[in-house]
Each structure stands twice: as C-alpha cells, then as structure tokens.
Amino acid sequence: MKEPFSFERGRVVESTQGRDRGGFFLVIGTEGTDCVRIADGRTHRLAGPKKKKIKHLRAKPVLLNLDAIRPEGGPIQDSDLRRALEDNGFAVERSLCKGG
C-alpha cells in the first residue's frame, strides 16, 4: 500500500511494528529510499535516533518545520521534540509507576 504522505524531515509518524509500536515520532533524517531516522525526545533521543524502515511506519498529515520548533534559536533539544509532539495532539500517556 502506498503511503499518501511522504517521509520527509519533520513529518510525524506512527510506528506500526516493533517494541515502539503505537508510538509517535518525528522524522529527523532519511537514509536512502527505504529507511529514516526517527526521534521522540523520550525513548529515542536526538543524540541517537532510531533507524526504522518506512514500511514499519505510518505517516501522519502533520509536517513540522524543525528549524522553527525552537523560536529562541540554538540547536533543537529533546524537550523541544516532546513539546512539539504534545502541542500537535500526539502526547504519550505516562504512568506514575516506573514499570508501566
């Protein structure tokens, strides 16, 4: 099935396979034609983004300008990614207990 949206830098995606299934991420970069680097600022940080195959992702209609995420300037941080995802309705439900 062909995805209706492209996997370009700044696209919000949902993981459909693997341990991170159901999680929302931002595409940080592309690797060839079938892989991208994704990060959410929590489980996969900017310092070590996850390499994921495009066929294991579902693109969402939200495209963020990563250069404009940090209005005060400077490099993008993990907290900026978390805030951008939360502001666009892709918040992660967190539990109070550590295991769940």
C-alpha positions as CSV (number, residue, x, y, z in Angstrom):
1,M,0.0,0.0,0.0
2,K,1.4,3.4,-1.0
3,E,1.5,6.0,1.8
4,P,-0.4,9.2,1.0
5,F,2.3,11.4,2.7
6,S,6.0,11.5,2.1
7,F,8.5,10.6,4.8
8,E,10.4,13.9,4.8
9,R,12.2,15.7,7.6
10,G,9.7,17.0,10.2
11,R,6.9,14.5,9.3
12,V,5.1,13.0,12.3
13,V,4.9,9.2,12.0
14,E,3.4,6.3,14.0
15,S,5.3,3.1,14.5
16,T,3.4,0.0,13.4
17,Q,6.0,-2.7,14.2
18,G,8.5,-3.4,16.9
19,R,8.7,-2.5,20.6
20,D,7.8,1.1,19.9
21,R,4.6,0.1,18.1
22,G,1.9,2.7,18.6
23,G,4.4,5.5,19.4
24,F,4.6,8.8,17.6
25,F,7.9,10.2,16.4
26,L,9.3,12.9,14.2
27,V,11.4,12.1,11.1
28,I,14.8,13.6,11.8
29,G,16.5,12.4,8.6
30,T,16.4,10.0,5.7
31,E,18.7,7.1,4.9
32,G,18.3,6.0,1.3
33,T,14.9,5.3,-0.1
34,D,13.6,2.8,2.4
35,C,14.8,3.9,5.9
36,V,14.5,7.1,8.0
37,R,15.9,8.2,11.4
38,I,13.2,8.9,14.0
39,A,13.2,10.5,17.4
40,D,10.6,11.5,20.0
41,G,12.9,13.0,22.7
42,R,12.0,10.4,25.3
43,T,12.8,6.8,24.2
44,H,14.7,7.7,21.1
45,R,16.6,10.9,21.6
46,L,18.3,13.3,19.1
47,A,21.7,12.0,20.1
48,G,20.8,8.5,19.0
49,P,17.8,8.5,16.7
50,K,16.3,5.1,15.7
51,K,16.8,3.8,12.2
52,K,13.5,2.4,11.0
53,K,12.2,1.0,7.7
54,I,9.5,3.1,6.1
55,K,7.3,0.0,5.7
56,H,7.1,-0.2,9.5
57,L,5.8,3.4,9.8
58,R,2.5,5.2,9.1
59,A,2.9,8.8,8.1
60,K,0.5,11.4,9.7
61,P,-0.7,14.5,7.9
62,V,1.3,16.8,10.2
63,L,4.6,18.2,8.9
64,L,6.6,20.4,11.3
65,N,9.3,22.8,10.5
66,L,12.1,21.5,12.7
67,D,14.1,24.8,12.3
68,A,11.2,26.8,13.7
69,I,10.5,24.5,16.7
70,R,12.9,26.4,18.9
71,P,11.9,30.1,18.5
72,E,14.7,31.5,20.7
73,G,17.3,29.9,18.4
74,G,20.0,27.4,19.0
75,P,20.1,23.7,18.4
76,I,16.9,21.6,18.8
77,Q,16.7,19.7,22.1
78,D,14.8,16.6,23.2
79,S,12.4,18.7,25.2
80,D,11.5,20.7,22.0
81,L,10.6,17.4,20.2
82,R,8.4,16.3,23.2
83,R,6.7,19.7,23.3
84,A,6.1,19.8,19.5
85,L,4.5,16.3,19.6
86,E,2.3,17.2,22.6
87,D,1.2,20.5,21.1
88,N,0.0,18.7,18.0
89,G,-2.0,16.1,19.8
90,F,0.5,13.2,19.8
91,A,1.1,13.1,23.6
92,V,2.4,10.0,25.2
93,E,0.3,8.7,28.2
94,R,2.8,8.3,31.1
95,S,2.2,6.1,34.1
96,L,3.1,7.1,37.6
97,C,4.8,3.7,38.3
98,K,8.1,3.0,36.7
99,G,7.2,-0.3,35.1
100,G,4.1,0.7,33.2
